[in-house]
Amino acid sequence: MAQHTYRDFAVETFEMGRDQWQGRVRRSDREAFVLDGVHLRDLDVGIAWPTSDDAFKDACRFIDRMARAGA
């Protein structure tokens, strides 16, 4: 498991199985964020990335897409 920060979000990457990494995104201040009208405390993004770095990069792309959409 690894902890990263990107923009105002904490990104945690964790291994779900051998060489299957996932990213979990939450606001750094631990407050809920709104996505399509739904209040979320954290959100798992990506499925079965081969490395922690790949899971982190995918989570960053997700955060960027949310920012462009105004979430």
PDB file of N, CA, C and O in Angstrom:
ATOM      1  N   MET A   1       0.849  -1.168   0.000  1.00  0.00           N
ATOM      2  CA  MET A   1       0.000   0.000   0.000  1.00  0.00           C
ATOM      3  C   MET A   1       0.898   1.236   0.000  1.00  0.00           C
ATOM      4  O   MET A   1       1.942   1.273   0.652  1.00  0.00           O
ATOM      5  N   ALA A   2       0.455   2.252  -0.758  1.00  0.00           N
ATOM      6  CA  ALA A   2       1.209   3.501  -0.822  1.00  0.00           C
ATOM      7  C   ALA A   2       0.236   4.671  -0.740  1.00  0.00           C
ATOM      8  O   ALA A   2      -0.882   4.595  -1.250  1.00  0.00           O
ATOM      9  N   GLN A   3       0.662   5.745  -0.100  1.00  0.00           N
ATOM     10  CA  GLN A   3      -0.134   6.969   0.030  1.00  0.00           C
ATOM     11  C   GLN A   3       0.494   8.066  -0.810  1.00  0.00           C
ATOM     12  O   GLN A   3       1.708   8.263  -0.776  1.00  0.00           O
ATOM     13  N   HIS A   4      -0.327   8.777  -1.561  1.00  0.00           N
ATOM     14  CA  HIS A   4       0.126   9.887  -2.390  1.00  0.00           C
ATOM     15  C   HIS A   4      -0.846  11.046  -2.221  1.00  0.00           C
ATOM     16  O   HIS A   4      -1.966  10.864  -1.743  1.00  0.00           O
ATOM     17  N   THR A   5      -0.412  12.230  -2.612  1.00  0.00           N
ATOM     18  CA  THR A   5      -1.291  13.388  -2.658  1.00  0.00           C
ATOM     19  C   THR A   5      -1.252  13.958  -4.067  1.00  0.00           C
ATOM     20  O   THR A   5      -0.185  14.103  -4.663  1.00  0.00           O
ATOM     21  N   TYR A   6      -2.432  14.281  -4.592  1.00  0.00           N
ATOM     22  CA  TYR A   6      -2.546  14.889  -5.913  1.00  0.00           C
ATOM     23  C   TYR A   6      -3.669  15.901  -5.848  1.00  0.00           C
ATOM     24  O   TYR A   6      -4.807  15.571  -5.513  1.00  0.00           O
ATOM     25  N   ARG A   7      -3.328  17.159  -6.179  1.00  0.00           N
ATOM     26  CA  ARG A   7      -4.266  18.272  -6.028  1.00  0.00           C
ATOM     27  C   ARG A   7      -4.752  18.287  -4.590  1.00  0.00           C
ATOM     28  O   ARG A   7      -3.936  18.280  -3.668  1.00  0.00           O
ATOM     29  N   ASP A   8      -6.069  18.307  -4.375  1.00  0.00           N
ATOM     30  CA  ASP A   8      -6.614  18.308  -3.015  1.00  0.00           C
ATOM     31  C   ASP A   8      -7.093  16.931  -2.592  1.00  0.00           C
ATOM     32  O   ASP A   8      -7.975  16.807  -1.742  1.00  0.00           O
ATOM     33  N   PHE A   9      -6.511  15.899  -3.183  1.00  0.00           N
ATOM     34  CA  PHE A   9      -6.965  14.539  -2.924  1.00  0.00           C
ATOM     35  C   PHE A   9      -5.828  13.668  -2.398  1.00  0.00           C
ATOM     36  O   PHE A   9      -4.664  13.836  -2.762  1.00  0.00           O
ATOM     37  N   ALA A  10      -6.206  12.739  -1.537  1.00  0.00           N
ATOM     38  CA  ALA A  10      -5.291  11.696  -1.085  1.00  0.00           C
ATOM     39  C   ALA A  10      -5.571  10.475  -1.956  1.00  0.00           C
ATOM     40  O   ALA A  10      -6.727  10.097  -2.151  1.00  0.00           O
ATOM     41  N   VAL A  11      -4.529   9.871  -2.470  1.00  0.00           N
ATOM     42  CA  VAL A  11      -4.665   8.673  -3.300  1.00  0.00           C
ATOM     43  C   VAL A  11      -3.925   7.544  -2.601  1.00  0.00           C
ATOM     44  O   VAL A  11      -2.731   7.641  -2.318  1.00  0.00           O
ATOM     45  N   GLU A  12      -4.645   6.493  -2.335  1.00  0.00           N
ATOM     46  CA  GLU A  12      -4.066   5.305  -1.711  1.00  0.00           C
ATOM     47  C   GLU A  12      -4.072   4.203  -2.772  1.00  0.00           C
ATOM     48  O   GLU A  12      -5.114   3.910  -3.358  1.00  0.00           O
ATOM     49  N   THR A  13      -2.933   3.604  -3.013  1.00  0.00           N
ATOM     50  CA  THR A  13      -2.884   2.459  -3.914  1.00  0.00           C
ATOM     51  C   THR A  13      -2.661   1.207  -3.072  1.00  0.00           C
ATOM     52  O   THR A  13      -1.900   1.216  -2.104  1.00  0.00           O
ATOM     53  N   PHE A  14      -3.332   0.147  -3.456  1.00  0.00           N
ATOM     54  CA  PHE A  14      -3.211  -1.088  -2.694  1.00  0.00           C
ATOM     55  C   PHE A  14      -3.314  -2.284  -3.633  1.00  0.00           C
ATOM     56  O   PHE A  14      -3.955  -2.221  -4.682  1.00  0.00           O
ATOM     57  N   GLU A  15      -2.676  -3.358  -3.235  1.00  0.00           N
ATOM     58  CA  GLU A  15      -2.652  -4.561  -4.056  1.00  0.00           C
ATOM     59  C   GLU A  15      -3.843  -5.445  -3.678  1.00  0.00           C
ATOM     60  O   GLU A  15      -3.978  -5.870  -2.531  1.00  0.00           O
ATOM     61  N   MET A  16      -4.702  -5.712  -4.664  1.00  0.00           N
ATOM     62  CA  MET A  16      -5.893  -6.532  -4.449  1.00  0.00           C
ATOM     63  C   MET A  16      -5.585  -8.014  -4.628  1.00  0.00           C
ATOM     64  O   MET A  16      -6.300  -8.872  -4.110  1.00  0.00           O
ATOM     65  N   GLY A  17      -4.550  -8.299  -5.343  1.00  0.00           N
ATOM     66  CA  GLY A  17      -4.113  -9.655  -5.636  1.00  0.00           C
ATOM     67  C   GLY A  17      -2.734  -9.532  -6.249  1.00  0.00           C
ATOM     68  O   GLY A  17      -2.237  -8.419  -6.423  1.00  0.00           O
ATOM     69  N   ARG A  18      -2.124 -10.610  -6.568  1.00  0.00           N
ATOM     70  CA  ARG A  18      -0.764 -10.536  -7.105  1.00  0.00           C
ATOM     71  C   ARG A  18      -0.743  -9.706  -8.385  1.00  0.00           C
ATOM     72  O   ARG A  18      -1.388 -10.057  -9.374  1.00  0.00           O
ATOM     73  N   ASP A  19       0.005  -8.603  -8.357  1.00  0.00           N
ATOM     74  CA  ASP A  19       0.150  -7.689  -9.495  1.00  0.00           C
ATOM     75  C   ASP A  19      -1.180  -7.112  -9.968  1.00  0.00           C
ATOM     76  O   ASP A  19      -1.359  -6.857 -11.159  1.00  0.00           O
ATOM     77  N   GLN A  20      -2.104  -6.907  -9.047  1.00  0.00           N
ATOM     78  CA  GLN A  20      -3.388  -6.289  -9.354  1.00  0.00           C
ATOM     79  C   GLN A  20      -3.606  -5.136  -8.381  1.00  0.00           C
ATOM     80  O   GLN A  20      -4.085  -5.322  -7.263  1.00  0.00           O
ATOM     81  N   TRP A  21      -3.240  -3.935  -8.839  1.00  0.00           N
ATOM     82  CA  TRP A  21      -3.270  -2.751  -7.996  1.00  0.00           C
ATOM     83  C   TRP A  21      -4.501  -1.910  -8.274  1.00  0.00           C
ATOM     84  O   TRP A  21      -4.969  -1.839  -9.411  1.00  0.00           O
ATOM     85  N   GLN A  22      -5.018  -1.281  -7.250  1.00  0.00           N
ATOM     86  CA  GLN A  22      -6.188  -0.412  -7.335  1.00  0.00           C
ATOM     87  C   GLN A  22      -5.842   0.918  -6.683  1.00  0.00           C
ATOM     88  O   GLN A  22      -4.969   0.985  -5.817  1.00  0.00           O
ATOM     89  N   GLY A  23      -6.534   1.982  -7.103  1.00  0.00           N
ATOM     90  CA  GLY A  23      -6.364   3.291  -6.480  1.00  0.00           C
ATOM     91  C   GLY A  23      -7.640   3.696  -5.769  1.00  0.00           C
ATOM     92  O   GLY A  23      -8.737   3.466  -6.278  1.00  0.00           O
ATOM     93  N   ARG A  24      -7.506   4.297  -4.598  1.00  0.00           N
ATOM     94  CA  ARG A  24      -8.653   4.820  -3.845  1.00  0.00           C
ATOM     95  C   ARG A  24      -8.438   6.316  -3.677  1.00  0.00           C
ATOM     96  O   ARG A  24      -7.370   6.755  -3.248  1.00  0.00           O
ATOM     97  N   VAL A  25      -9.452   7.091  -4.016  1.00  0.00           N
ATOM     98  CA  VAL A  25      -9.363   8.553  -3.996  1.00  0.00           C
ATOM     99  C   VAL A  25     -10.276   9.085  -2.896  1.00  0.00           C
ATOM    100  O   VAL A  25     -11.417   8.645  -2.755  1.00  0.00           O
ATOM    101  N   ARG A  26      -9.762  10.037  -2.121  1.00  0.00           N
ATOM    102  CA  ARG A  26     -10.605  10.775  -1.170  1.00  0.00           C
ATOM    103  C   ARG A  26     -10.037  12.172  -1.019  1.00  0.00           C
ATOM    104  O   ARG A  26      -8.849  12.390  -1.253  1.00  0.00           O
ATOM    105  N   ARG A  27     -10.873  13.115  -0.630  1.00  0.00           N
ATOM    106  CA  ARG A  27     -10.385  14.473  -0.413  1.00  0.00           C
ATOM    107  C   ARG A  27      -9.393  14.472   0.735  1.00  0.00           C
ATOM    108  O   ARG A  27      -9.552  13.733   1.706  1.00  0.00           O
ATOM    109  N   SER A  28      -8.373  15.302   0.615  1.00  0.00           N
ATOM    110  CA  SER A  28      -7.336  15.352   1.656  1.00  0.00           C
ATOM    111  C   SER A  28      -7.901  15.768   3.005  1.00  0.00           C
ATOM    112  O   SER A  28      -7.414  15.326   4.045  1.00  0.00           O
ATOM    113  N   ASP A  29      -8.944  16.629   2.996  1.00  0.00           N
ATOM    114  CA  ASP A  29      -9.542  17.075   4.251  1.00  0.00           C
ATOM    115  C   ASP A  29     -10.583  16.082   4.785  1.00  0.00           C
ATOM    116  O   ASP A  29     -11.231  16.344   5.799  1.00  0.00           O
ATOM    117  N   ARG A  30     -10.739  14.951   4.105  1.00  0.00           N
ATOM    118  CA  ARG A  30     -11.633  13.855   4.505  1.00  0.00           C
ATOM    119  C   ARG A  30     -13.119  14.211   4.412  1.00  0.00           C
ATOM    120  O   ARG A  30     -13.962  13.430   4.853  1.00  0.00           O
ATOM    121  N   GLU A  31     -13.453  15.370   3.849  1.00  0.00           N
ATOM    122  CA  GLU A  31     -14.852  15.725   3.626  1.00  0.00           C
ATOM    123  C   GLU A  31     -15.363  14.961   2.408  1.00  0.00           C
ATOM    124  O   GLU A  31     -14.581  14.536   1.557  1.00  0.00           O
ATOM    125  N   ALA A  32     -16.673  14.794   2.335  1.00  0.00           N
ATOM    126  CA  ALA A  32     -17.268  14.118   1.182  1.00  0.00           C
ATOM    127  C   ALA A  32     -17.158  15.014  -0.047  1.00  0.00           C
ATOM    128  O   ALA A  32     -17.136  16.238   0.080  1.00  0.00           O
ATOM    129  N   PHE A  33     -17.090  14.419  -1.226  1.00  0.00           N
ATOM    130  CA  PHE A  33     -17.166  15.178  -2.463  1.00  0.00           C
ATOM    131  C   PHE A  33     -18.392  14.701  -3.224  1.00  0.00           C
ATOM    132  O   PHE A  33     -18.904  13.610  -2.972  1.00  0.00           O
ATOM    133  N   VAL A  34     -18.856  15.520  -4.149  1.00  0.00           N
ATOM    134  CA  VAL A  34     -20.085  15.225  -4.868  1.00  0.00           C
ATOM    135  C   VAL A  34     -19.740  14.847  -6.301  1.00  0.00           C
ATOM    136  O   VAL A  34     -19.026  15.576  -6.988  1.00  0.00           O
ATOM    137  N   LEU A  35     -20.244  13.715  -6.743  1.00  0.00           N
ATOM    138  CA  LEU A  35     -20.039  13.236  -8.107  1.00  0.00           C
ATOM    139  C   LEU A  35     -21.412  12.829  -8.642  1.00  0.00           C
ATOM    140  O   LEU A  35     -22.031  11.892  -8.137  1.00  0.00           O
ATOM    141  N   ASP A  36     -21.874  13.535  -9.656  1.00  0.00           N
ATOM    142  CA  ASP A  36     -23.208  13.278 -10.225  1.00  0.00           C
ATOM    143  C   ASP A  36     -24.297  13.312  -9.158  1.00  0.00           C
ATOM    144  O   ASP A  36     -25.217  12.494  -9.171  1.00  0.00           O
ATOM    145  N   GLY A  37     -24.187  14.262  -8.238  1.00  0.00           N
ATOM    146  CA  GLY A  37     -25.196  14.431  -7.200  1.00  0.00           C
ATOM    147  C   GLY A  37     -25.098  13.473  -6.026  1.00  0.00           C
ATOM    148  O   GLY A  37     -25.922  13.528  -5.113  1.00  0.00           O
ATOM    149  N   VAL A  38     -24.108  12.600  -6.038  1.00  0.00           N
ATOM    150  CA  VAL A  38     -23.929  11.619  -4.964  1.00  0.00           C
ATOM    151  C   VAL A  38     -22.757  12.049  -4.090  1.00  0.00           C
ATOM    152  O   VAL A  38     -21.667  12.319  -4.595  1.00  0.00           O
ATOM    153  N   HIS A  39     -22.981  12.113  -2.772  1.00  0.00           N
ATOM    154  CA  HIS A  39     -21.917  12.465  -1.828  1.00  0.00           C
ATOM    155  C   HIS A  39     -21.090  11.222  -1.521  1.00  0.00           C
ATOM    156  O   HIS A  39     -21.623  10.202  -1.084  1.00  0.00           O
ATOM    157  N   LEU A  40     -19.796  11.316  -1.753  1.00  0.00           N
ATOM    158  CA  LEU A  40     -18.889  10.183  -1.559  1.00  0.00           C
ATOM    159  C   LEU A  40     -17.751  10.562  -0.619  1.00  0.00           C
ATOM    160  O   LEU A  40     -17.203  11.659  -0.726  1.00  0.00           O
ATOM    161  N   ARG A  41     -17.399   9.691   0.279  1.00  0.00           N
ATOM    162  CA  ARG A  41     -16.233   9.911   1.145  1.00  0.00           C
ATOM    163  C   ARG A  41     -14.959   9.436   0.452  1.00  0.00           C
ATOM    164  O   ARG A  41     -13.912  10.073   0.570  1.00  0.00           O
ATOM    165  N   ASP A  42     -15.045   8.326  -0.268  1.00  0.00           N
ATOM    166  CA  ASP A  42     -13.914   7.829  -1.032  1.00  0.00           C
ATOM    167  C   ASP A  42     -14.458   7.042  -2.214  1.00  0.00           C
ATOM    168  O   ASP A  42     -15.630   6.665  -2.246  1.00  0.00           O
ATOM    169  N   LEU A  43     -13.584   6.803  -3.183  1.00  0.00           N
ATOM    170  CA  LEU A  43     -13.997   6.135  -4.400  1.00  0.00           C
ATOM    171  C   LEU A  43     -12.844   5.303  -4.925  1.00  0.00           C
ATOM    172  O   LEU A  43     -11.731   5.803  -5.087  1.00  0.00           O
ATOM    173  N   ASP A  44     -13.110   4.042  -5.189  1.00  0.00           N
ATOM    174  CA  ASP A  44     -12.100   3.173  -5.793  1.00  0.00           C
ATOM    175  C   ASP A  44     -12.120   3.388  -7.300  1.00  0.00           C
ATOM    176  O   ASP A  44     -13.184   3.374  -7.917  1.00  0.00           O
ATOM    177  N   VAL A  45     -10.950   3.587  -7.891  1.00  0.00           N
ATOM    178  CA  VAL A  45     -10.858   3.803  -9.334  1.00  0.00           C
ATOM    179  C   VAL A  45      -9.864   2.828  -9.936  1.00  0.00           C
ATOM    180  O   VAL A  45      -8.890   2.432  -9.295  1.00  0.00           O
ATOM    181  N   GLY A  46     -10.125   2.448 -11.172  1.00  0.00           N
ATOM    182  CA  GLY A  46      -9.222   1.543 -11.884  1.00  0.00           C
ATOM    183  C   GLY A  46      -9.409   0.103 -11.450  1.00  0.00           C
ATOM    184  O   GLY A  46      -9.882  -0.183 -10.350  1.00  0.00           O
ATOM    185  N   ILE A  47      -9.033  -0.778 -12.327  1.00  0.00           N
ATOM    186  CA  ILE A  47      -9.174  -2.194 -12.031  1.00  0.00           C
ATOM    187  C   ILE A  47      -7.895  -2.916 -12.451  1.00  0.00           C
ATOM    188  O   ILE A  47      -7.485  -2.840 -13.610  1.00  0.00           O
ATOM    189  N   ALA A  48      -7.283  -3.602 -11.527  1.00  0.00           N
ATOM    190  CA  ALA A  48      -6.186  -4.523 -11.803  1.00  0.00           C
ATOM    191  C   ALA A  48      -5.037  -3.913 -12.599  1.00  0.00           C
ATOM    192  O   ALA A  48      -4.636  -4.457 -13.628  1.00  0.00           O
ATOM    193  N   TRP A  49      -4.511  -2.801 -12.135  1.00  0.00           N
ATOM    194  CA  TRP A  49      -3.306  -2.249 -12.758  1.00  0.00           C
ATOM    195  C   TRP A  49      -2.116  -3.095 -12.334  1.00  0.00           C
ATOM    196  O   TRP A  49      -2.114  -3.627 -11.224  1.00  0.00           O
ATOM    197  N   PRO A  50      -1.102  -3.236 -13.186  1.00  0.00           N
ATOM    198  CA  PRO A  50       0.022  -4.126 -12.864  1.00  0.00           C
ATOM    199  C   PRO A  50       0.975  -3.572 -11.802  1.00  0.00           C
ATOM    200  O   PRO A  50       1.707  -4.341 -11.179  1.00  0.00           O
ATOM    201  N   THR A  51       0.981  -2.250 -11.584  1.00  0.00           N
ATOM    202  CA  THR A  51       1.881  -1.666 -10.581  1.00  0.00           C
ATOM    203  C   THR A  51       1.159  -0.581  -9.791  1.00  0.00           C
ATOM    204  O   THR A  51       0.129  -0.061 -10.220  1.00  0.00           O
ATOM    205  N   SER A  52       1.714  -0.253  -8.640  1.00  0.00           N
ATOM    206  CA  SER A  52       1.188   0.839  -7.822  1.00  0.00           C
ATOM    207  C   SER A  52       1.250   2.165  -8.582  1.00  0.00           C
ATOM    208  O   SER A  52       0.322   2.969  -8.500  1.00  0.00           O
ATOM    209  N   ASP A  53       2.334   2.393  -9.316  1.00  0.00           N
ATOM    210  CA  ASP A  53       2.470   3.632 -10.098  1.00  0.00           C
ATOM    211  C   ASP A  53       1.375   3.754 -11.154  1.00  0.00           C
ATOM    212  O   ASP A  53       0.842   4.844 -11.365  1.00  0.00           O
ATOM    213  N   ASP A  54       1.034   2.651 -11.818  1.00  0.00           N
ATOM    214  CA  ASP A  54      -0.031   2.680 -12.815  1.00  0.00           C
ATOM    215  C   ASP A  54      -1.377   3.011 -12.177  1.00  0.00           C
ATOM    216  O   ASP A  54      -2.162   3.770 -12.745  1.00  0.00           O
ATOM    217  N   ALA A  55      -1.649   2.447 -11.003  1.00  0.00           N
ATOM    218  CA  ALA A  55      -2.890   2.738 -10.294  1.00  0.00           C
ATOM    219  C   ALA A  55      -2.936   4.209  -9.889  1.00  0.00           C
ATOM    220  O   ALA A  55      -3.986   4.843  -9.986  1.00  0.00           O
ATOM    221  N   PHE A  56      -1.806   4.759  -9.436  1.00  0.00           N
ATOM    222  CA  PHE A  56      -1.749   6.170  -9.056  1.00  0.00           C
ATOM    223  C   PHE A  56      -1.983   7.070 -10.271  1.00  0.00           C
ATOM    224  O   PHE A  56      -2.739   8.037 -10.185  1.00  0.00           O
ATOM    225  N   LYS A  57      -1.346   6.761 -11.392  1.00  0.00           N
ATOM    226  CA  LYS A  57      -1.526   7.569 -12.604  1.00  0.00           C
ATOM    227  C   LYS A  57      -2.981   7.555 -13.065  1.00  0.00           C
ATOM    228  O   LYS A  57      -3.504   8.585 -13.488  1.00  0.00           O
ATOM    229  N   ASP A  58      -3.640   6.398 -12.987  1.00  0.00           N
ATOM    230  CA  ASP A  58      -5.039   6.320 -13.369  1.00  0.00           C
ATOM    231  C   ASP A  58      -5.899   7.144 -12.420  1.00  0.00           C
ATOM    232  O   ASP A  58      -6.825   7.823 -12.864  1.00  0.00           O
ATOM    233  N   ALA A  59      -5.613   7.097 -11.131  1.00  0.00           N
ATOM    234  CA  ALA A  59      -6.359   7.890 -10.165  1.00  0.00           C
ATOM    235  C   ALA A  59      -6.183   9.387 -10.447  1.00  0.00           C
ATOM    236  O   ALA A  59      -7.139  10.152 -10.322  1.00  0.00           O
ATOM    237  N   CYS A  60      -4.982   9.810 -10.824  1.00  0.00           N
ATOM    238  CA  CYS A  60      -4.738  11.217 -11.166  1.00  0.00           C
ATOM    239  C   CYS A  60      -5.539  11.625 -12.398  1.00  0.00           C
ATOM    240  O   CYS A  60      -6.095  12.722 -12.438  1.00  0.00           O
ATOM    241  N   ARG A  61      -5.603  10.758 -13.397  1.00  0.00           N
ATOM    242  CA  ARG A  61      -6.419  11.046 -14.591  1.00  0.00           C
ATOM    243  C   ARG A  61      -7.889  11.191 -14.205  1.00  0.00           C
ATOM    244  O   ARG A  61      -8.588  12.059 -14.728  1.00  0.00           O
ATOM    245  N   PHE A  62      -8.359  10.342 -13.291  1.00  0.00           N
ATOM    246  CA  PHE A  62      -9.732  10.429 -12.819  1.00  0.00           C
ATOM    247  C   PHE A  62      -9.978  11.764 -12.122  1.00  0.00           C
ATOM    248  O   PHE A  62     -11.001  12.405 -12.365  1.00  0.00           O
ATOM    249  N   ILE A  63      -9.061  12.190 -11.264  1.00  0.00           N
ATOM    250  CA  ILE A  63      -9.190  13.460 -10.547  1.00  0.00           C
ATOM    251  C   ILE A  63      -9.227  14.606 -11.555  1.00  0.00           C
ATOM    252  O   ILE A  63     -10.034  15.524 -11.413  1.00  0.00           O
ATOM    253  N   ASP A  64      -8.379  14.564 -12.554  1.00  0.00           N
ATOM    254  CA  ASP A  64      -8.369  15.613 -13.592  1.00  0.00           C
ATOM    255  C   ASP A  64      -9.696  15.655 -14.348  1.00  0.00           C
ATOM    256  O   ASP A  64     -10.211  16.737 -14.629  1.00  0.00           O
ATOM    257  N   ARG A  65     -10.258  14.482 -14.682  1.00  0.00           N
ATOM    258  CA  ARG A  65     -11.563  14.445 -15.360  1.00  0.00           C
ATOM    259  C   ARG A  65     -12.656  15.031 -14.468  1.00  0.00           C
ATOM    260  O   ARG A  65     -13.529  15.752 -14.951  1.00  0.00           O
ATOM    261  N   MET A  66     -12.615  14.726 -13.162  1.00  0.00           N
ATOM    262  CA  MET A  66     -13.595  15.292 -12.236  1.00  0.00           C
ATOM    263  C   MET A  66     -13.482  16.806 -12.194  1.00  0.00           C
ATOM    264  O   MET A  66     -14.492  17.510 -12.190  1.00  0.00           O
ATOM    265  N   ALA A  67     -12.250  17.308 -12.162  1.00  0.00           N
ATOM    266  CA  ALA A  67     -12.033  18.754 -12.095  1.00  0.00           C
ATOM    267  C   ALA A  67     -12.567  19.440 -13.350  1.00  0.00           C
ATOM    268  O   ALA A  67     -13.183  20.502 -13.260  1.00  0.00           O
ATOM    269  N   ARG A  68     -12.337  18.840 -14.517  1.00  0.00           N
ATOM    270  CA  ARG A  68     -12.850  19.425 -15.770  1.00  0.00           C
ATOM    271  C   ARG A  68     -14.380  19.408 -15.813  1.00  0.00           C
ATOM    272  O   ARG A  68     -14.998  20.286 -16.414  1.00  0.00           O
ATOM    273  N   ALA A  69     -14.985  18.403 -15.172  1.00  0.00           N
ATOM    274  CA  ALA A  69     -16.434  18.294 -15.166  1.00  0.00           C
ATOM    275  C   ALA A  69     -17.073  19.161 -14.093  1.00  0.00           C
ATOM    276  O   ALA A  69     -18.296  19.275 -14.022  1.00  0.00           O
ATOM    277  N   GLY A  70     -16.237  19.775 -13.258  1.00  0.00           N
ATOM    278  CA  GLY A  70     -16.743  20.653 -12.209  1.00  0.00           C
ATOM    279  C   GLY A  70     -17.178  19.944 -10.955  1.00  0.00           C
ATOM    280  O   GLY A  70     -17.952  20.493 -10.170  1.00  0.00           O
ATOM    281  N   ALA A  71     -16.700  18.738 -10.749  1.00  0.00           N
ATOM    282  CA  ALA A  71     -17.084  17.990  -9.533  1.00  0.00           C
ATOM    283  C   ALA A  71     -16.330  18.498  -8.333  1.00  0.00           C
ATOM    284  O   ALA A  71     -16.518  17.994  -7.226  1.00  0.00           O
TER     285      ALA A  71
END
